[in-house]
Amino acid sequence: MDETVAEYIRRTVLKIPRDEIKMILQKWGFLSEAQLETINFHQIKDNISQDVVQLCEENSADIKQAAVLDIIYNNIYPNKRIWSVYQMNKTGEETEFFDLTDFKKKFKRLLRSALKNVTINFREYEDNAIWIRIAWGTPYTKPNQYKTSYVVYHSQTPYVFISASVLRSNLPLLCQALVVASNYQDIREMELRSHSLNSLKDIVFKRYSQNFQTYCPRPLTERNVAPETVDLRIIQENRNEKERIQRLNREVFGDGPQPKIEFAQYKLETMFKSDPKMDVLDKKEPFRCLVKFSSPHLLESLKSLAPAGMADAPLSPLLTCIPQKARNYFKIREKKGFLPGSFVSP
């Protein structure tokens, strides 16, 4: 077995939590159960990794087998990467039969015709997900197995989830290979990325059900209150307001947990509204700005704003519609002016 392959297998094993090493090696299937029984999984991970490498040497493991182990690891721990969503498009509504063998052949042929030093590995999963691992090289260097791109493609949908390598220059080539192999016409990046691959799938596959704002706030009416009942009324009003906020939050965000989105970007365009006599602007051109939100869990952060008293309830639809807008793929533009609370962030 090549030394670089042995070192790669060793490092992959070291990344796995010790209690799950045996389970992942069993999923890998390269080592027999009899061989796995010879490993003491209660020792330190470095010793476990050395034992695994020794058994792999007996089985003459190559880079293909090492890559399969890496795919299994990334499938179990997808949150270790940052994923971006891409949507492919084709003319017409015709549905074509998907041939996995043909897809693999076209994908590998296009990449290797443009870049000789590249390794490509596939693994299919039960949910129609095809996991693709690409290790990139250059015309003069071998593929770097430690800087890989991952693609998750669901064959019955136009959506592709990509975790790109450091070499962004290879991304157009990767996208071209996906479009050709899957018989689409073009591919575009959606304004949606996250560490949570499952949350991204929930949004684009419409597995996430979010209610949409239908509530119109009404102004409070003043009433004369007897002095002796002021304290009790204040307590009751506070309680009612808290219940109102909880109800509106539930109507907008639903009862379940929110998809884990870490980044959202708005491109806004509005016209200044002022007294014509002031003549603030010489030219009637729209004011444009770019607003970016980032958080370890953006939607849960937005959901907590009103209960925490940091924003009025209900929140602006400009914020609560993030999953829907992202799924429909277009950059959110508001041409009627800024809405109250649009830019409140935790």
N, C-alpha and C positions, 0 to 999 in steps of 0.2 A: 504494500500500500504506500502511496506517495506521502511524503512527510507533510506537505501542505494539507492534504486531505485529513490526515490524522490530527493535525493541529486544529483544523476547522471543526471536526467532530468533537474534539475535547472541549473547545470553547462553547459549542452549542450545548453540550451537556452541562457545563458550568452555569449557563444562564437559567436552567430549569430549577425550580424549587426542589429540594432533595426529596420531599415526600411524593413528588409526582414524576420523578425520573423513570421509575419502573413502568408506570402507566404509559408514558410517552414512548418509551422503547418498545413496549408491546404493540402500540399503534403503528410504530415504524415497521415492525415485522421483519427486519433484516437479521436480527439475532434470534435464535431459537429459544424456546422456553427453557430447555436444558442449559443453554449458555447463560441465560438470565439468572437461573438459580445459583450459579457459581459466584454471582456478585453480591457482596455485602452492602446493601443499600443503607445501612445505619452508620457507615463510616463517613468521614469528611468527604465533601463533594470532589475535591481534587483527586482523592484516591479512587472514587467511583469513576470519574472521567478517565483515569488511566486504565482501569480495568475494562471499560467499554472500548477504548481505543485498541487494547490488546486483542479483544475478541473480534473487533472489526478487521484487524490485520489478518487474523486466522481465516476470515471470510473474504479477504481481498476486496475490501470496500473501495469504491471509486467516488469521484466527485458527484456523480449522479445520485448515488445512495445518500451521500452527505447532504445534498440539496433537498432530498425528500424529507430527511429529518428536520431540516430548517423550515420547510413548509409546514410540517405538522406543528412545530413550535409556534410559528407565527399565526397559524389558524386557531390555536388554543389561547394565545396571548396577543390578539390583534391590537390591543390598546397600547402596545409598545411603539406603535408607528402612528404617523399622522396621515390620514386618508383624505383624498379629494374625490369628489364625484364628477363624472363626465357623462354627458348624454349624447348618444349617437342618433342620427336622423337619416331617413331614407325617403325618397319620393314615392308617393302612393301608399296604400294601406295593405299591400299584399303581404301575406305571411309565408315565409319560406321554411322548409324543413331544415332543421339545424343538424349538420353532420359534424360531430366532434373530431373525427379523424381528419376530415378536410380542413376544419378550422386550425388544427394543430399544424398541419402540413403548410398551409398558406402563411400562418404566422411565423413559423421558423424560417421559411424560405425568404420572406421579405426582410426580416431582421438580418439574417446571415448574408444576404446579397449586398446589404449596405454596410455591414460591420462584421468582419470575419471573426474576430475574437469576442465571442459572446456565448454564454451557456444559458439554455432555456429548459425549464422543467415545468411539468404540468401535474396537477392532482385534482381529481374530481370528487365532489362531495354530494351527499344525498339531496341537498336543497337546490340542485341544478347549478351550483356554484363551481366555476372552474378557477382554481388558484394557479397563477402563473408566476414563476420566479425567474427573474432575469439578472444575471451577473454580467456587467459590462466590462469590456476591455477596450483597447485602442489598437490601431494597426500594428503597433510595436510592443504592446504589453498584453499579458494574459488577463482574462477576466478577474476582477477583484471580487472575491466571494464575500467580502465584508461590507460592500457597498452595493446592495442589490435593490432592484425595483420589484414591487409586488403588484399584481393585478388580480382583482376578483371580478369575474364576469359571470352574470347570470344569463344563461343562453336564451331564456324566453323573454328577456327585457332589453331595452336599449341602454341600460345603465351600466357603467363600469366604475369600479372603485380602484383608485391608483394610489399607491404609496411610492413616490418616486425616489430615486437615488439622489446622491449629491450632484450628479452630473445632469443638470437640467437640460443640457444641450441634446440629450438623448430622448427627451420627452416627445418631440414632434415625430421622431422615427417610431417610437412605441405606439403613439396614437394612430399613425398611418397604418401600421401593421394590424392594429385592432379593427380599423374600419374595413380594410381589404379582406381580412380573414372572416369577418362576420357579415360581409355583404351589405354594409351601410355606405352612405354617401359622404357624411362628414361627422365630426365629433367636436363638442364644445365643452369647456369646463363650466360647471355650475358654481355659483357663489356659496359653496357649502363645503366645509372641511372640519374634521374632528379626529380625535384619538379613538372615539367610540365608533367602530365600524357598524355595530348592530344598530345604533341610533340613526346613522345615515341611511341604513337599509329601511328602518321603520318609516322614515320620512318619505323617501322616493317611492317605496312600494305601498304607501298609504296604509301601513299597518298601525300608524299612530293616529288616533281620533282626537281632534281638538275642536272644542266648541268655538264659535265665532261671535263676536260682540254684537248684540242686538239691543243692548240697554242704552237708553237716552237719559242722561241725568236731568233731574228737575230741580229748579231753585227751591231753597228752603223758605217756608213762609213763617213770618214772625207771629208769635202769639204772646199775649200777656199771661204771665205766670205769677201766681201768688208767691211772696217771698218765702213762706215756710216750706214750699214744695220745691224750691230751686235746687237744693242739694240732691233730692231724690230724682228730680227730672234730669239733672246732669248725669247722674249715674246711669239712668235708663237710656238717655241719649247715647252715652258712650257705648253701652252694651248693644244698642240697636245699630250703631255705626259699625261696630266690630262685626256683628252678624251680617250687615249689608256687604262689607268688604269681603268677607269669607264667601258669601253667596255669589258675588260678582266674579271673584277669583275662580270659583268653581265653574261658573258658566263659561268663562273665557278659556281656562286652562284644563278643565276636566278634573276628574278625581284621581287619575293614575299618575305615575311618575312621568316626567318630561323626557323627551329624547335628549341625549347629551350633545349639545352643540357648543363649540368653544369659540366660534368666530362668526360675526355677521357684519356685512358692509352695506351701507346705504349711499346711493348717489341721489342727492336731493336737488331740486330745481324749483325756485320760487321767485315771485315778483315782489318787490318792496311795495308796501301799501302805506302811503303818506298823503298829506294834504298837497294837492296840486300846486297851491300857492308857494309852498316851501321849495319846490323844484330841487329835491335832493339829488336826483339823477339827471344828467344831461341826456343820456341815452336810455331808452326803455329796454334794457337788456336784463334777462333773468339772472338771479344770483344763484350760483352753483356751489355746492360743497360736498365733501366726502366724509362720512361719519363711520367710524369703525368701532365695533364692540368686541371685547374679548373677555372671557371668564372661564374658569375651570368647568362651569356648568351654567351656560348663559340663560337658558330658559327657566331653570329653577331660581336663578338670581332675579330675573324679571318677575317671576311669580311671587317672590318674597317682598317686592318693593311696597305694594299697597299695605299688606299687613304690618310692615315695619314703619309705616307712616312716612315713607320717603317719596311717595307718589300718590296721586289721586286714583281712586278706583271708579270705573275700570280703566286699565291702561289704554293708551292710544293703540288703535288697530295697526299703526305703523310698526309697533313692536310685537304685538301678539300674533301677527300673521307671518312671522319669520318662517316657520316650517312650511306653510302653504306656499309662500312666495318662492322659497328655495326649491320646493318640489316642482313648481310650475316653470322654473328657470326663466326668470327675468329680474334685472336689477330694479329695486324698488325706487320709484320716482314719485314725488308728491308735488304736483304743480299748483295746488290750491293754497300753498303757504304752510308754514310749520304748525303742527298741532301741539296743544299744550301737553307737556310731559314727554314729548317725542325723544328728548335727549337725556332723560334721567337715567343714570346708571349707578350700580352699587359701588 
